[in-house]
């Protein structure tokens, strides 16, 4: 996965990204400053991402 990030570059601040398959890539995009819309057929996985976001924001 490291190769993909180097190809894309690391400047994601302010970008809106649709991430299919919520998981590691979702977390990485968020760390890099992107606004992420996560799409996944696994509802529990989407809930995990939402919990993670809320815990980071203190909600």
PQR file with spaces between the fields and no chain letter, atoms N, CA, C, O and H, PARSE charges and radii, in Angstrom:
ATOM       1  N    UNK     1       0.818   -1.195    0.000 -0.4000 1.5000
ATOM       2  CA   UNK     1       0.000    0.000    0.000 -0.0000 2.0000
ATOM       3  C    UNK     1       0.860    1.256    0.000  0.5500 1.7000
ATOM       4  O    UNK     1       0.423    2.300   -0.485 -0.5500 1.4000
ATOM       5  N    UNK     2       2.054    1.178    0.525 -0.4000 1.5000
ATOM       6  CA   UNK     2       2.935    2.335    0.605 -0.0000 2.0000
ATOM       7  C    UNK     2       3.214    2.925   -0.776  0.5500 1.7000
ATOM       8  O    UNK     2       3.295    4.145   -0.917 -0.5500 1.4000
ATOM       9  H    UNK     2       2.409    0.330    0.919  0.4000 1.0000
ATOM      10  N    UNK     3       3.361    2.078   -1.796 -0.4000 1.5000
ATOM      11  CA   UNK     3       3.627    2.549   -3.151 -0.0000 2.0000
ATOM      12  C    UNK     3       2.500    3.421   -3.687  0.5500 1.7000
ATOM      13  O    UNK     3       2.748    4.409   -4.378 -0.5500 1.4000
ATOM      14  H    UNK     3       3.295    1.087   -1.682  0.4000 1.0000
ATOM      15  N    UNK     4       1.273    3.058   -3.373 -0.4000 1.5000
ATOM      16  CA   UNK     4       0.122    3.829   -3.843 -0.0000 2.0000
ATOM      17  C    UNK     4       0.176    5.244   -3.284  0.5500 1.7000
ATOM      18  O    UNK     4      -0.047    6.208   -4.015 -0.5500 1.4000
ATOM      19  H    UNK     4       1.072    2.256   -2.811  0.4000 1.0000
ATOM      20  N    UNK     5       0.470    5.375   -1.995 -0.4000 1.5000
ATOM      21  CA   UNK     5       0.518    6.709   -1.378 -0.0000 2.0000
ATOM      22  C    UNK     5       1.621    7.556   -1.989  0.5500 1.7000
ATOM      23  O    UNK     5       1.442    8.760   -2.174 -0.5500 1.4000
ATOM      24  H    UNK     5       0.652    4.592   -1.401  0.4000 1.0000
ATOM      25  N    UNK     6       2.752    6.954   -2.304 -0.4000 1.5000
ATOM      26  CA   UNK     6       3.844    7.721   -2.899 -0.0000 2.0000
ATOM      27  C    UNK     6       3.495    8.173   -4.319  0.5500 1.7000
ATOM      28  O    UNK     6       3.910    9.250   -4.746 -0.5500 1.4000
ATOM      29  H    UNK     6       2.898    5.976   -2.154  0.4000 1.0000
ATOM      30  N    UNK     7       2.739    7.361   -5.043 -0.4000 1.5000
ATOM      31  CA   UNK     7       2.319    7.739   -6.394 -0.0000 2.0000
ATOM      32  C    UNK     7       1.321    8.896   -6.338  0.5500 1.7000
ATOM      33  O    UNK     7       1.406    9.846   -7.117 -0.5500 1.4000
ATOM      34  H    UNK     7       2.402    6.487   -4.696  0.4000 1.0000
ATOM      35  N    UNK     8       0.386    8.799   -5.414 -0.4000 1.5000
ATOM      36  CA   UNK     8      -0.662    9.815   -5.313 -0.0000 2.0000
ATOM      37  C    UNK     8      -0.148   11.120   -4.726  0.5500 1.7000
ATOM      38  O    UNK     8      -0.735   12.176   -4.963 -0.5500 1.4000
ATOM      39  H    UNK     8       0.316    8.028   -4.781  0.4000 1.0000
ATOM      40  N    UNK     9       0.924   11.066   -3.973 -0.4000 1.5000
ATOM      41  CA   UNK     9       1.404   12.248   -3.270 -0.0000 2.0000
ATOM      42  C    UNK     9       0.748   12.312   -1.908  0.5500 1.7000
ATOM      43  O    UNK     9      -0.186   11.560   -1.628 -0.5500 1.4000
ATOM      44  H    UNK     9       1.400   10.209   -3.780  0.4000 1.0000
ATOM      45  N    UNK    10       1.216   13.176   -1.086 -0.4000 1.5000
ATOM      46  CA   UNK    10       0.706   13.218    0.286 -0.0000 2.0000
ATOM      47  C    UNK    10      -0.069   14.484    0.615  0.5500 1.7000
ATOM      48  O    UNK    10      -0.306   14.762    1.790 -0.5500 1.4000
ATOM      49  H    UNK    10       1.975   13.786   -1.314  0.4000 1.0000
ATOM      50  N    UNK    11      -0.466   15.252   -0.375 -0.4000 1.5000
ATOM      51  CA   UNK    11      -1.203   16.478   -0.123 -0.0000 2.0000
ATOM      52  C    UNK    11      -2.693   16.261   -0.392  0.5500 1.7000
ATOM      53  O    UNK    11      -3.169   16.473   -1.507 -0.5500 1.4000
ATOM      54  H    UNK    11      -0.273   15.027   -1.330  0.4000 1.0000
ATOM      55  N    UNK    12      -3.413   15.839    0.632 -0.4000 1.5000
ATOM      56  CA   UNK    12      -4.838   15.562    0.504 -0.0000 2.0000
ATOM      57  C    UNK    12      -5.687   16.605    1.210  0.5500 1.7000
ATOM      58  O    UNK    12      -6.913   16.503    1.203 -0.5500 1.4000
ATOM      59  H    UNK    12      -3.026   15.666    1.538  0.4000 1.0000
ATOM      60  N    UNK    13      -5.065   17.600    1.815 -0.4000 1.5000
ATOM      61  CA   UNK    13      -5.812   18.615    2.569 -0.0000 2.0000
ATOM      62  C    UNK    13      -6.815   19.315    1.660  0.5500 1.7000
ATOM      63  O    UNK    13      -6.482   19.814    0.585 -0.5500 1.4000
ATOM      64  H    UNK    13      -4.068   17.683    1.821  0.4000 1.0000
ATOM      65  N    UNK    14      -8.070   19.329    2.144 -0.4000 1.5000
ATOM      66  CA   UNK    14      -9.121   20.000    1.409 -0.0000 2.0000
ATOM      67  C    UNK    14      -9.751   19.182    0.291  0.5500 1.7000
ATOM      68  O    UNK    14     -10.743   19.611   -0.298 -0.5500 1.4000
ATOM      69  H    UNK    14      -8.340   18.924    3.018  0.4000 1.0000
ATOM      70  N    UNK    15      -9.200   18.020   -0.012 -0.4000 1.5000
ATOM      71  CA   UNK    15      -9.785   17.184   -1.056 -0.0000 2.0000
ATOM      72  C    UNK    15     -10.943   16.364   -0.504  0.5500 1.7000
ATOM      73  O    UNK    15     -10.896   15.901    0.635 -0.5500 1.4000
ATOM      74  H    UNK    15      -8.394   17.671    0.466  0.4000 1.0000
ATOM      75  N    UNK    16     -11.968   16.187   -1.306 -0.4000 1.5000
ATOM      76  CA   UNK    16     -13.080   15.314   -0.950 -0.0000 2.0000
ATOM      77  C    UNK    16     -12.883   14.016   -1.709  0.5500 1.7000
ATOM      78  O    UNK    16     -12.776   14.005   -2.935 -0.5500 1.4000
ATOM      79  H    UNK    16     -12.006   16.563   -2.232  0.4000 1.0000
ATOM      80  N    UNK    17     -12.836   12.913   -0.957 -0.4000 1.5000
ATOM      81  CA   UNK    17     -12.499   11.614   -1.541 -0.0000 2.0000
ATOM      82  C    UNK    17     -13.591   10.609   -1.212  0.5500 1.7000
ATOM      83  O    UNK    17     -14.063   10.549   -0.077 -0.5500 1.4000
ATOM      84  H    UNK    17     -12.923   12.922    0.039  0.4000 1.0000
ATOM      85  N    UNK    18     -13.994    9.822   -2.201 -0.4000 1.5000
ATOM      86  CA   UNK    18     -14.892    8.696   -1.972 -0.0000 2.0000
ATOM      87  C    UNK    18     -14.009    7.462   -1.875  0.5500 1.7000
ATOM      88  O    UNK    18     -13.284    7.129   -2.813 -0.5500 1.4000
ATOM      89  H    UNK    18     -13.611    9.871   -3.123  0.4000 1.0000
ATOM      90  N    UNK    19     -14.077    6.782   -0.727 -0.4000 1.5000
ATOM      91  CA   UNK    19     -13.242    5.614   -0.471 -0.0000 2.0000
ATOM      92  C    UNK    19     -14.128    4.370   -0.446  0.5500 1.7000
ATOM      93  O    UNK    19     -14.937    4.197    0.466 -0.5500 1.4000
ATOM      94  H    UNK    19     -14.666    7.052    0.034  0.4000 1.0000
ATOM      95  N    UNK    20     -13.977    3.517   -1.434 -0.4000 1.5000
ATOM      96  CA   UNK    20     -14.757    2.283   -1.501 -0.0000 2.0000
ATOM      97  C    UNK    20     -14.037    1.201   -0.724  0.5500 1.7000
ATOM      98  O    UNK    20     -12.908    0.835   -1.050 -0.5500 1.4000
ATOM      99  H    UNK    20     -13.320    3.657   -2.175  0.4000 1.0000
ATOM     100  N    UNK    21     -14.698    0.689    0.309 -0.4000 1.5000
ATOM     101  CA   UNK    21     -14.103   -0.317    1.178 -0.0000 2.0000
ATOM     102  C    UNK    21     -13.469    0.358    2.381  0.5500 1.7000
ATOM     103  O    UNK    21     -12.256    0.566    2.420 -0.5500 1.4000
ATOM     104  H    UNK    21     -15.615    0.986    0.573  0.4000 1.0000
ATOM     105  N    UNK    22     -14.291    0.698    3.358 -0.4000 1.5000
ATOM     106  CA   UNK    22     -13.813    1.398    4.551 -0.0000 2.0000
ATOM     107  C    UNK    22     -12.804    0.533    5.293  0.5500 1.7000
ATOM     108  O    UNK    22     -13.049   -0.648    5.539 -0.5500 1.4000
ATOM     109  H    UNK    22     -15.276    0.530    3.327  0.4000 1.0000
ATOM     110  N    UNK    23     -11.680    1.120    5.643 -0.4000 1.5000
ATOM     111  CA   UNK    23     -10.646    0.369    6.351 -0.0000 2.0000
ATOM     112  C    UNK    23      -9.377    1.177    6.485  0.5500 1.7000
ATOM     113  O    UNK    23      -9.416    2.360    6.821 -0.5500 1.4000
ATOM     114  H    UNK    23     -11.481    2.080    5.443  0.4000 1.0000
ATOM     115  N    UNK    24      -8.248    0.536    6.221 -0.4000 1.5000
ATOM     116  CA   UNK    24      -6.945    1.191    6.362 -0.0000 2.0000
ATOM     117  C    UNK    24      -6.844    2.445    5.510  0.5500 1.7000
ATOM     118  O    UNK    24      -6.360    3.480    5.968 -0.5500 1.4000
ATOM     119  H    UNK    24      -8.216   -0.425    5.948  0.4000 1.0000
ATOM     120  N    UNK    25      -7.299    2.347    4.277 -0.4000 1.5000
ATOM     121  CA   UNK    25      -7.189    3.505    3.380 -0.0000 2.0000
ATOM     122  C    UNK    25      -8.016    4.674    3.893  0.5500 1.7000
ATOM     123  O    UNK    25      -7.612    5.827    3.743 -0.5500 1.4000
ATOM     124  H    UNK    25      -7.692    1.506    3.905  0.4000 1.0000
ATOM     125  N    UNK    26      -9.170    4.393    4.496 -0.4000 1.5000
ATOM     126  CA   UNK    26     -10.007    5.449    5.047 -0.0000 2.0000
ATOM     127  C    UNK    26      -9.255    6.200    6.133  0.5500 1.7000
ATOM     128  O    UNK    26      -9.225    7.431    6.148 -0.5500 1.4000
ATOM     129  H    UNK    26      -9.498    3.456    4.617  0.4000 1.0000
ATOM     130  N    UNK    27      -8.652    5.448    7.039 -0.4000 1.5000
ATOM     131  CA   UNK    27      -7.875    6.065    8.116 -0.0000 2.0000
ATOM     132  C    UNK    27      -6.702    6.868    7.588  0.5500 1.7000
ATOM     133  O    UNK    27      -6.423    7.962    8.077 -0.5500 1.4000
ATOM     134  H    UNK    27      -8.677    4.449    7.028  0.4000 1.0000
ATOM     135  N    UNK    28      -6.018    6.333    6.598 -0.4000 1.5000
ATOM     136  CA   UNK    28      -4.852    7.025    6.028 -0.0000 2.0000
ATOM     137  C    UNK    28      -5.273    8.328    5.352  0.5500 1.7000
ATOM     138  O    UNK    28      -4.618    9.356    5.524 -0.5500 1.4000
ATOM     139  H    UNK    28      -6.244    5.444    6.201  0.4000 1.0000
ATOM     140  N    UNK    29      -6.354    8.288    4.592 -0.4000 1.5000
ATOM     141  CA   UNK    29      -6.849    9.501    3.941 -0.0000 2.0000
ATOM     142  C    UNK    29      -7.227   10.569    4.966  0.5500 1.7000
ATOM     143  O    UNK    29      -6.949   11.752    4.771 -0.5500 1.4000
ATOM     144  H    UNK    29      -6.886    7.453    4.453  0.4000 1.0000
ATOM     145  N    UNK    30      -7.855   10.150    6.046 -0.4000 1.5000
ATOM     146  CA   UNK    30      -8.213   11.091    7.106 -0.0000 2.0000
ATOM     147  C    UNK    30      -6.966   11.690    7.745  0.5500 1.7000
ATOM     148  O    UNK    30      -6.920   12.891    8.013 -0.5500 1.4000
ATOM     149  H    UNK    30      -8.081    9.189    6.205  0.4000 1.0000
ATOM     150  N    UNK    31      -5.955   10.862    7.992 -0.4000 1.5000
ATOM     151  CA   UNK    31      -4.692   11.350    8.559 -0.0000 2.0000
ATOM     152  C    UNK    31      -4.034   12.377    7.651  0.5500 1.7000
ATOM     153  O    UNK    31      -3.386   13.309    8.125 -0.5500 1.4000
ATOM     154  H    UNK    31      -5.992    9.886    7.775  0.4000 1.0000
ATOM     155  N    UNK    32      -4.201   12.206    6.350 -0.4000 1.5000
ATOM     156  CA   UNK    32      -3.586   13.104    5.386 -0.0000 2.0000
ATOM     157  C    UNK    32      -4.414   14.361    5.124  0.5500 1.7000
ATOM     158  O    UNK    32      -4.027   15.210    4.321 -0.5500 1.4000
ATOM     159  H    UNK    32      -4.728   11.448    5.964  0.4000 1.0000
ATOM     160  N    UNK    33      -5.556   14.474    5.807 -0.4000 1.5000
ATOM     161  CA   UNK    33      -6.336   15.704    5.733 -0.0000 2.0000
ATOM     162  C    UNK    33      -7.483   15.717    4.751  0.5500 1.7000
ATOM     163  O    UNK    33      -8.098   16.764    4.549 -0.5500 1.4000
ATOM     164  H    UNK    33      -5.870   13.784    6.459  0.4000 1.0000
ATOM     165  N    UNK    34      -7.793   14.599    4.137 -0.4000 1.5000
ATOM     166  CA   UNK    34      -8.896   14.554    3.174 -0.0000 2.0000
ATOM     167  C    UNK    34     -10.234   14.503    3.899  0.5500 1.7000
ATOM     168  O    UNK    34     -10.332   14.027    5.030 -0.5500 1.4000
ATOM     169  H    UNK    34      -7.294   13.748    4.301  0.4000 1.0000
ATOM     170  N    UNK    35     -11.267   15.006    3.217 -0.4000 1.5000
ATOM     171  CA   UNK    35     -12.639   14.802    3.675 -0.0000 2.0000
ATOM     172  C    UNK    35     -13.102   13.525    2.986  0.5500 1.7000
ATOM     173  O    UNK    35     -13.153   13.460    1.758 -0.5500 1.4000
ATOM     174  H    UNK    35     -11.188   15.393    2.298  0.4000 1.0000
ATOM     175  N    UNK    36     -13.439   12.511    3.777 -0.4000 1.5000
ATOM     176  CA   UNK    36     -13.669   11.178    3.212 -0.0000 2.0000
ATOM     177  C    UNK    36     -15.128   10.758    3.335  0.5500 1.7000
ATOM     178  O    UNK    36     -15.745   10.887    4.392 -0.5500 1.4000
ATOM     179  H    UNK    36     -13.397   12.564    4.775  0.4000 1.0000
ATOM     180  N    UNK    37     -15.660   10.256    2.232 -0.4000 1.5000
ATOM     181  CA   UNK    37     -16.942    9.567    2.229 -0.0000 2.0000
ATOM     182  C    UNK    37     -16.599    8.087    2.064  0.5500 1.7000
ATOM     183  O    UNK    37     -16.084    7.669    1.026 -0.5500 1.4000
ATOM     184  H    UNK    37     -15.159   10.152    1.373  0.4000 1.0000
ATOM     185  N    UNK    38     -16.890    7.305    3.098 -0.4000 1.5000
ATOM     186  CA   UNK    38     -16.564    5.876    3.066 -0.0000 2.0000
ATOM     187  C    UNK    38     -17.774    5.094    2.560  0.5500 1.7000
ATOM     188  O    UNK    38     -18.898    5.310    3.015 -0.5500 1.4000
ATOM     189  H    UNK    38     -17.308    7.644    3.941  0.4000 1.0000
ATOM     190  N    UNK    39     -17.535    4.195    1.625 -0.4000 1.5000
ATOM     191  CA   UNK    39     -18.579    3.347    1.057 -0.0000 2.0000
ATOM     192  C    UNK    39     -18.175    1.895    1.301  0.5500 1.7000
ATOM     193  O    UNK    39     -17.074    1.476    0.946 -0.5500 1.4000
ATOM     194  H    UNK    39     -16.623    4.021    1.256  0.4000 1.0000
ATOM     195  N    UNK    40     -19.083    1.138    1.910 -0.4000 1.5000
ATOM     196  CA   UNK    40     -18.792   -0.263    2.179 -0.0000 2.0000
ATOM     197  C    UNK    40     -20.117   -1.009    2.293  0.5500 1.7000
ATOM     198  O    UNK    40     -21.097   -0.446    2.780 -0.5500 1.4000
ATOM     199  H    UNK    40     -19.978    1.479    2.198  0.4000 1.0000
ATOM     200  N    UNK    41     -20.161   -2.239    1.863 -0.4000 1.5000
ATOM     201  CA   UNK    41     -21.389   -3.023    1.990 -0.0000 2.0000
ATOM     202  C    UNK    41     -21.546   -3.590    3.398  0.5500 1.7000
ATOM     203  O    UNK    41     -22.624   -4.062    3.762 -0.5500 1.4000
ATOM     204  H    UNK    41     -19.364   -2.696    1.468  0.4000 1.0000
ATOM     205  N    UNK    42     -20.479   -3.547    4.188 -0.4000 1.5000
ATOM     206  CA   UNK    42     -20.499   -4.042    5.564 -0.0000 2.0000
ATOM     207  C    UNK    42     -20.878   -2.897    6.505  0.5500 1.7000
ATOM     208  O    UNK    42     -20.056   -2.032    6.808 -0.5500 1.4000
ATOM     209  H    UNK    42     -19.604   -3.164    3.893  0.4000 1.0000
ATOM     210  N    UNK    43     -22.118   -2.905    6.955 -0.4000 1.5000
ATOM     211  CA   UNK    43     -22.626   -1.827    7.797 -0.0000 2.0000
ATOM     212  C    UNK    43     -21.835   -1.701    9.097  0.5500 1.7000
ATOM     213  O    UNK    43     -21.608   -0.590    9.577 -0.5500 1.4000
ATOM     214  H    UNK    43     -22.785   -3.607    6.708  0.4000 1.0000
ATOM     215  N    UNK    44     -21.419   -2.814    9.662 -0.4000 1.5000
ATOM     216  CA   UNK    44     -20.646   -2.765   10.914 -0.0000 2.0000
ATOM     217  C    UNK    44     -19.307   -2.064   10.702  0.5500 1.7000
ATOM     218  O    UNK    44     -18.846   -1.326   11.573 -0.5500 1.4000
ATOM     219  H    UNK    44     -21.603   -3.716    9.272  0.4000 1.0000
ATOM     220  N    UNK    45     -18.703   -2.288    9.582 -0.4000 1.5000
ATOM     221  CA   UNK    45     -17.424   -1.620    9.278 -0.0000 2.0000
ATOM     222  C    UNK    45     -17.626   -0.102    9.190  0.5500 1.7000
ATOM     223  O    UNK    45     -16.800    0.664    9.686 -0.5500 1.4000
ATOM     224  H    UNK    45     -19.078   -2.888    8.875  0.4000 1.0000
ATOM     225  N    UNK    46     -18.713    0.327    8.564 -0.4000 1.5000
ATOM     226  CA   UNK    46     -19.021    1.755    8.488 -0.0000 2.0000
ATOM     227  C    UNK    46     -19.268    2.335    9.881  0.5500 1.7000
ATOM     228  O    UNK    46     -18.874    3.465   10.170 -0.5500 1.4000
ATOM     229  H    UNK    46     -19.385   -0.295    8.161  0.4000 1.0000
ATOM     230  N    UNK    47     -19.911    1.566   10.724 -0.4000 1.5000
ATOM     231  CA   UNK    47     -20.128    2.025   12.103 -0.0000 2.0000
ATOM     232  C    UNK    47     -18.801    2.183   12.843  0.5500 1.7000
ATOM     233  O    UNK    47     -18.630    3.121   13.623 -0.5500 1.4000
ATOM     234  H    UNK    47     -20.231    0.648   10.489  0.4000 1.0000
ATOM     235  N    UNK    48     -17.873    1.274   12.600 -0.4000 1.5000
ATOM     236  CA   UNK    48     -16.546    1.374   13.221 -0.0000 2.0000
ATOM     237  C    UNK    48     -15.833    2.648   12.791  0.5500 1.7000
ATOM     238  O    UNK    48     -15.211    3.327   13.609 -0.5500 1.4000
ATOM     239  H    UNK    48     -18.013    0.513   11.967  0.4000 1.0000
ATOM     240  N    UNK    49     -15.925    2.968   11.506 -0.4000 1.5000
ATOM     241  CA   UNK    49     -15.303    4.197   10.996 -0.0000 2.0000
ATOM     242  C    UNK    49     -15.954    5.410   11.645  0.5500 1.7000
ATOM     243  O    UNK    49     -15.261    6.351   12.034 -0.5500 1.4000
ATOM     244  H    UNK    49     -16.430    2.416   10.842  0.4000 1.0000
ATOM     245  N    UNK    50     -17.274    5.398   11.765 -0.4000 1.5000
ATOM     246  CA   UNK    50     -17.979    6.515   12.395 -0.0000 2.0000
ATOM     247  C    UNK    50     -17.565    6.668   13.858  0.5500 1.7000
ATOM     248  O    UNK    50     -17.356    7.786   14.330 -0.5500 1.4000
ATOM     249  H    UNK    50     -17.837    4.634   11.449  0.4000 1.0000
ATOM     250  N    UNK    51     -17.447    5.553   14.575 -0.4000 1.5000
ATOM     251  CA   UNK    51     -17.004    5.619   15.975 -0.0000 2.0000
ATOM     252  C    UNK    51     -15.597    6.198   16.074  0.5500 1.7000
ATOM     253  O    UNK    51     -15.314    7.013   16.952 -0.5500 1.4000
ATOM     254  H    UNK    51     -17.617    4.645   14.192  0.4000 1.0000
ATOM     255  N    UNK    52     -14.727    5.776   15.178 -0.4000 1.5000
ATOM     256  CA   UNK    52     -13.366    6.283   15.153 -0.0000 2.0000
ATOM     257  C    UNK    52     -13.349    7.796   14.925  0.5500 1.7000
ATOM     258  O    UNK    52     -12.634    8.526   15.611 -0.5500 1.4000
ATOM     259  H    UNK    52     -14.957    5.114   14.465  0.4000 1.0000
ATOM     260  N    UNK    53     -14.133    8.255   13.967 -0.4000 1.5000
ATOM     261  CA   UNK    53     -14.200    9.694   13.687 -0.0000 2.0000
ATOM     262  C    UNK    53     -14.712   10.471   14.888  0.5500 1.7000
ATOM     263  O    UNK    53     -14.165   11.517   15.238 -0.5500 1.4000
ATOM     264  H    UNK    53     -14.714    7.663   13.409  0.4000 1.0000
ATOM     265  N    UNK    54     -15.747    9.965   15.511 -0.4000 1.5000
ATOM     266  CA   UNK    54     -16.295   10.644   16.672 -0.0000 2.0000
ATOM     267  C    UNK    54     -15.304   10.698   17.819  0.5500 1.7000
ATOM     268  O    UNK    54     -15.221   11.706   18.521 -0.5500 1.4000
ATOM     269  H    UNK    54     -16.190    9.115   15.227  0.4000 1.0000
ATOM     270  N    UNK    55     -14.555    9.629   18.017 -0.4000 1.5000
ATOM     271  CA   UNK    55     -13.593    9.618   19.108 -0.0000 2.0000
ATOM     272  C    UNK    55     -12.452   10.597   18.839  0.5500 1.7000
ATOM     273  O    UNK    55     -11.934   11.208   19.774 -0.5500 1.4000
ATOM     274  H    UNK    55     -14.623    8.810   17.446  0.4000 1.0000
ATOM     275  N    UNK    56     -12.058   10.754   17.588 -0.4000 1.5000
ATOM     276  CA   UNK    56     -10.995   11.714   17.229 -0.0000 2.0000
ATOM     277  C    UNK    56     -11.467   13.145   17.396  0.5500 1.7000
ATOM     278  O    UNK    56     -10.686   14.024   17.760 -0.5500 1.4000
ATOM     279  H    UNK    56     -12.478   10.257   16.829  0.4000 1.0000
ATOM     280  N    UNK    57     -12.738   13.380   17.132 -0.4000 1.5000
ATOM     281  CA   UNK    57     -13.294   14.746   17.218 -0.0000 2.0000
ATOM     282  C    UNK    57     -13.812   15.069   18.614  0.5500 1.7000
ATOM     283  O    UNK    57     -14.162   16.215   18.897 -0.5500 1.4000
ATOM     284  H    UNK    57     -13.372   12.666   16.837  0.4000 1.0000
ATOM     285  N    UNK    58     -13.864   14.071   19.483 -0.4000 1.5000
ATOM     286  CA   UNK    58     -14.362   14.287   20.828 -0.0000 2.0000
ATOM     287  C    UNK    58     -15.862   14.457   20.889  0.5500 1.7000
ATOM     288  O    UNK    58     -16.371   15.159   21.763 -0.5500 1.4000
ATOM     289  H    UNK    58     -13.580   13.140   19.253  0.4000 1.0000
ATOM     290  N    UNK    59     -16.592   13.813   19.959 -0.4000 1.5000
ATOM     291  CA   UNK    59     -18.051   13.930   19.947 -0.0000 2.0000
ATOM     292  C    UNK    59     -18.687   12.849   20.767  0.5500 1.7000
ATOM     293  O    UNK    59     -19.913   12.793   20.870 -0.5500 1.4000
ATOM     294  H    UNK    59     -16.178   13.242   19.249  0.4000 1.0000
